[in-house]
């Protein structure tokens, strides 16, 4: 899970906590941020971290990167700027996370740590609702370290919003902590406690048959809320367990690519004293369970299915597979959607049975899961349309303009791209684009120098496309004109008589 570090740079941060203090709030925040980055570099070196400065707007100093040392060198140059507005900063952070990592599917998509003196306020109405919306959508897991000994008015109002959301049975991911006093030692202890509770890897016991060993999950998985059953009015809270038990193995082609809540790096830790992984009295330390799993899963193209819930009847599952980067002694744990049927093509996981319980000859001809055979893979020759940026829309319009200038030779490509753009524009409701393309083709038609047979045929295609791009014809596929354009002089096998009828007979030689 990536981490976004937010640093308050308002003018109130330039104050000293007390007349006897040697450091300002901003200097305490910079020292705390440096301590957080050092902790992340030590415990999660493969994690992505971003640094943002909170003022009247959110200023992104460093986008998500693994270069923590550059952030630490930049921190001393941060100075106070203007008033801090928390609600717009949270909304901008949520949009940034969606842009880089996508929305959180039932769980937080990013951890956000805010260092502030809480010197501002939440404006009633719009800012309070926007802050609640940014936190209640489940994209961020916000942890606030208030450098004061007690939260100020802004965080107090945010806690009130949190209670209101909880009364409406909505999960509100917010944690607020503060030091005992404003000394450097107390702030450092508060940061250390926050890092241990919110930013440290989770140590769990990995069970594979009779073998049990300790592993670390980087970062630790977080809980999520789900409504269970059709008549359920309150969500059920799912929490990860300290024991991950392997229940079976599946081929990668059988599990395909199900929706996952989060992915976590699995690294070996110290073995349990009662672990049975190695023979007693062995002089050479045996390989860790993660090493054996990674080698076997990678060689056989398998994944290991495991339970993650903290109860015996829990229906929360995950699967382990070899790390794609090829890192030694590392696995990747992907957390599935809670429920007995996280992948519909597998059916309900509690109903799965070992393959040895079935006749091997029967399974050779029948696929046990409702997964399409390997020979029926869809074709990806035609790429899908993605209009998340302006450049993508301009590129598709320019492609139609290029085919229009090459008419009538490229008529098939012209109508194919025009219908492709028309269907996607209608799907997302972007009808203004169709009017813009119609005006573009009209300008192409007006700029033609009609006089040659080729120009006349090009003009006929453009005139027909402009007519079919009227709002009354938007729902119809645009086909080439029914009337066949007159052939050019010298076309093989095409003769035109005095009545203008095309004779397609071929003379015998």
Secondary structure, DSSP 8 states (H G I E B T S, - for coil): -EEEEEEE--GGGGSBSSTT-SSBHHHHHHHHHHHHHHHHHHH-TT--EEEEEESSSEEEEEEEES-HHHHHHHHTT----S---HHHHHHHHHHHHHHHH---SSS-SEEEEEEE---S---TTHHHHHHHHHHHTSSEEEEEEESSSS--HHHHHHHHHHHHHHHTT----EEEEE-SSSSHHHHHHHHHHHHHHHSS-EEEEEEETTEEEEEEEES----EEE--STT--S-EEE-EEEEEEEEEEEEHHHH----EEEEEEEEE----TT--SS-TT-SS----HHHHHHHHHHHHTEEEEEEEESSTT---EEEEEE-TT--TTEEEEEEE-SSTTSSGGG--GGG---GGGS-HHHHHHS-SSS---GGG----SS-----SSHHHHHHHHHHHHHHHHTTTTTHHHHHHHHHHHHHHHHHHT-HHHHHHHHHHHHHHHHT----SHHHHHHHHHHHHHHHHTSGGGTTS-----SS-----TT-TT-EE-TT--EE------
